Amino acid sequence: MKDSGKRVQSKRKIILDAAVQVFSTKGYHNTRMEEIATVAGIGKGTIYEYFDSKLQLFQAMMESSLQIYYNRIDMPKLETLTLEERLSVLFESHITFCRENKDLTRIVFWDTEIWDEDLKDWTYNLRNEKEEKLTGIIQDSIERGEIRNVDAKLLTLLIIGSLGSLWVPITLDDWDISPADMAAQLTDIIMKGIRK
């Protein structure tokens, strides 16, 4: 029984990986299930054993992709770090994810026009959860005297906006910069500002 469960998970993962490749290059509307099956090395009918439709496959791929992304940047060890160290880890993890998963990044941040309401709600709730966590971390840093008293929500939006703006130059323009160097510069700008 355990082996068949592993095979199901393995086949499902193969299909999801193939979906990422095809959706990211052709977009949702121009992708055909046959193309995903070909990339996955399976018959088209096998996809329908796991997913009822192209939309359901896309949604499952999106959920899987976003979970991979958030797991990458939400490491438990962050609890013991200062805000400056946490920001550096957050930026470096995001940049590294974008560089190592360009196809996924393109889909997660770009191809959102065909998301249905359930996927939009799920993504919105996940984003809100992460925003609230970051706002809490910033608020704790203020209370500990680590940073000056700023609007924690506004700083959260500034950081998230910075993260969101990085994927284009990294993924689409192949901006070749060290994730550690870029993370250090971004963290320095946020922590120290731009005043001379």
C-alpha positions as CSV (number, residue, x, y, z in Angstrom):
1,M,0.0,0.0,0.0
2,K,2.8,2.4,0.9
3,D,4.5,1.8,-2.5
4,S,1.4,2.6,-4.5
5,G,0.9,5.8,-2.5
6,K,4.5,6.8,-3.3
7,R,3.9,6.0,-7.0
8,V,0.8,8.2,-7.0
9,Q,2.7,11.1,-5.4
10,S,5.6,10.6,-7.7
11,K,3.4,10.5,-10.9
12,R,1.5,13.6,-9.6
13,K,4.8,15.4,-9.0
14,I,6.0,14.5,-12.5
15,I,2.8,15.9,-14.0
16,L,3.1,19.1,-11.9
17,D,6.8,19.6,-12.9
18,A,5.8,19.2,-16.5
19,A,3.0,21.6,-16.1
20,V,5.4,24.2,-14.7
21,Q,7.6,23.9,-17.8
22,V,4.8,24.1,-20.3
23,F,2.6,26.7,-18.6
24,S,5.6,29.0,-18.0
25,T,6.6,29.0,-21.6
26,K,3.2,29.0,-23.4
27,G,0.9,30.5,-20.8
28,Y,-2.3,29.0,-19.6
29,H,-4.5,29.6,-22.6
30,N,-2.0,28.4,-25.2
31,T,-1.1,25.2,-23.3
32,R,-2.6,21.9,-24.3
33,M,-2.8,18.9,-22.0
34,E,-1.1,16.8,-24.7
35,E,2.0,19.0,-24.4
36,I,2.2,18.5,-20.7
37,A,1.8,14.8,-21.1
38,T,4.6,14.7,-23.7
39,V,7.0,16.6,-21.3
40,A,5.9,14.3,-18.5
41,G,6.6,11.3,-20.6
42,I,3.1,9.9,-20.0
43,G,-0.1,9.5,-21.9
44,K,-2.6,12.3,-21.9
45,G,-5.2,10.1,-20.2
46,T,-2.9,9.6,-17.2
47,I,-3.1,13.3,-16.4
48,Y,-6.9,13.0,-16.1
49,E,-6.4,10.2,-13.6
50,Y,-5.0,12.9,-11.3
51,F,-6.6,16.2,-12.5
52,D,-10.1,16.7,-13.9
53,S,-9.3,19.6,-16.1
54,K,-6.5,22.0,-17.3
55,L,-7.8,24.5,-14.8
56,Q,-7.6,22.1,-11.9
57,L,-4.1,21.1,-12.9
58,F,-3.1,24.8,-13.1
59,Q,-4.6,25.4,-9.7
60,A,-2.8,22.4,-8.1
61,M,0.5,23.6,-9.8
62,M,0.0,27.1,-8.4
63,E,-0.8,25.8,-4.9
64,S,2.3,23.6,-5.0
65,S,4.5,26.4,-6.4
66,L,3.4,28.9,-3.8
67,Q,3.9,26.4,-1.0
68,I,7.5,25.7,-2.3
69,Y,8.1,29.5,-2.4
70,Y,6.7,30.2,1.1
71,N,8.5,27.1,2.6
72,R,11.8,28.4,1.2
73,I,11.5,31.8,2.8
74,D,9.8,30.7,6.1
75,M,12.6,29.0,7.9
76,P,12.1,28.2,11.6
77,K,15.6,29.4,12.5
78,L,14.5,33.0,11.8
79,E,12.9,33.1,15.2
80,T,16.4,33.5,16.9
81,L,17.7,36.2,14.5
82,T,17.6,40.0,14.7
83,L,15.4,41.9,12.3
84,E,18.4,42.8,10.2
85,E,19.5,39.2,10.0
86,R,15.9,38.1,9.2
87,L,15.6,40.6,6.4
88,S,18.8,39.4,4.9
89,V,17.7,35.8,5.0
90,L,14.3,36.7,3.6
91,F,15.8,38.7,0.7
92,E,18.5,36.1,-0.1
93,S,16.0,33.2,0.0
94,H,13.6,35.1,-2.3
95,I,16.4,36.0,-4.8
96,T,17.8,32.5,-4.7
97,F,14.3,31.0,-5.3
98,C,13.7,33.3,-8.2
99,R,17.1,32.4,-9.8
100,E,16.8,28.6,-9.2
101,N,13.1,28.4,-10.1
102,K,12.6,30.8,-13.0
103,D,9.7,28.8,-14.5
104,L,7.9,28.7,-11.2
105,T,8.6,32.3,-10.5
106,R,7.2,33.4,-13.8
107,I,4.0,31.5,-13.1
108,V,3.7,32.6,-9.4
109,F,4.2,36.3,-10.1
110,W,3.0,36.7,-13.6
111,D,0.3,34.4,-15.0
112,T,-2.5,35.4,-12.6
113,E,-5.2,36.5,-14.9
114,I,-6.8,33.1,-15.2
115,W,-6.9,32.3,-11.5
116,D,-10.4,31.4,-10.3
117,E,-11.9,32.9,-7.2
118,D,-10.9,30.0,-4.9
119,L,-7.2,30.2,-6.0
120,K,-7.3,34.0,-5.6
121,D,-8.8,33.7,-2.1
122,W,-6.3,31.0,-1.1
123,T,-3.4,33.1,-2.4
124,Y,-4.8,36.3,-0.7
125,N,-5.2,34.5,2.6
126,L,-1.7,33.0,2.4
127,R,-0.2,36.4,1.6
128,N,-2.2,38.0,4.5
129,E,-0.9,35.4,6.9
130,K,2.7,36.1,5.8
131,E,2.2,39.9,6.0
132,E,0.7,39.6,9.5
133,K,3.7,37.4,10.6
134,L,6.2,40.0,9.2
135,T,4.3,42.9,10.7
136,G,4.4,41.0,14.1
137,I,8.2,40.5,13.7
138,I,8.7,44.2,13.0
139,Q,6.4,45.2,15.9
140,D,8.5,43.0,18.2
141,S,11.7,44.6,16.9
142,I,10.2,48.1,17.7
143,E,9.2,47.0,21.2
144,R,12.7,45.6,21.9
145,G,14.2,48.9,20.8
146,E,16.0,47.2,17.9
147,I,14.6,49.7,15.4
148,R,12.9,53.1,15.8
149,N,9.1,53.4,16.1
150,V,7.7,53.2,12.6
151,D,4.4,52.0,11.2
152,A,5.0,48.2,11.2
153,K,2.3,47.6,8.5
154,L,3.8,50.2,6.2
155,L,7.3,48.8,6.6
156,T,5.9,45.3,5.9
157,L,4.4,46.6,2.6
158,L,7.6,48.2,1.7
159,I,9.6,44.9,2.2
160,I,7.0,42.8,0.4
161,G,6.9,45.3,-2.5
162,S,10.7,45.1,-2.7
163,L,10.4,41.3,-2.9
164,G,7.7,41.5,-5.5
165,S,9.7,43.8,-7.7
166,L,12.8,41.7,-7.9
167,W,11.4,38.8,-9.9
168,V,11.3,40.6,-13.2
169,P,15.0,41.6,-13.5
170,I,16.1,38.2,-12.1
171,T,13.7,36.0,-14.0
172,L,13.0,37.8,-17.3
173,D,16.1,39.9,-17.7
174,D,18.6,37.3,-16.3
175,W,20.1,39.9,-13.9
176,D,23.2,38.1,-12.7
177,I,24.0,39.3,-9.2
178,S,24.9,37.4,-6.1
179,P,21.9,36.7,-3.9
180,A,24.0,37.3,-0.8
181,D,25.3,40.6,-2.2
182,M,21.9,41.8,-3.3
183,A,20.3,40.8,0.0
184,A,23.0,42.6,1.9
185,Q,22.4,45.8,-0.1
186,L,18.6,45.7,0.3
187,T,18.9,45.0,4.0
188,D,21.3,47.9,4.4
189,I,19.0,50.3,2.5
190,I,16.0,49.3,4.7
191,M,17.9,49.3,8.0
192,K,19.9,52.5,7.4
193,G,17.9,54.4,4.8
194,I,19.3,56.3,1.9
195,R,20.3,59.6,3.6
196,K,24.0,60.4,3.3
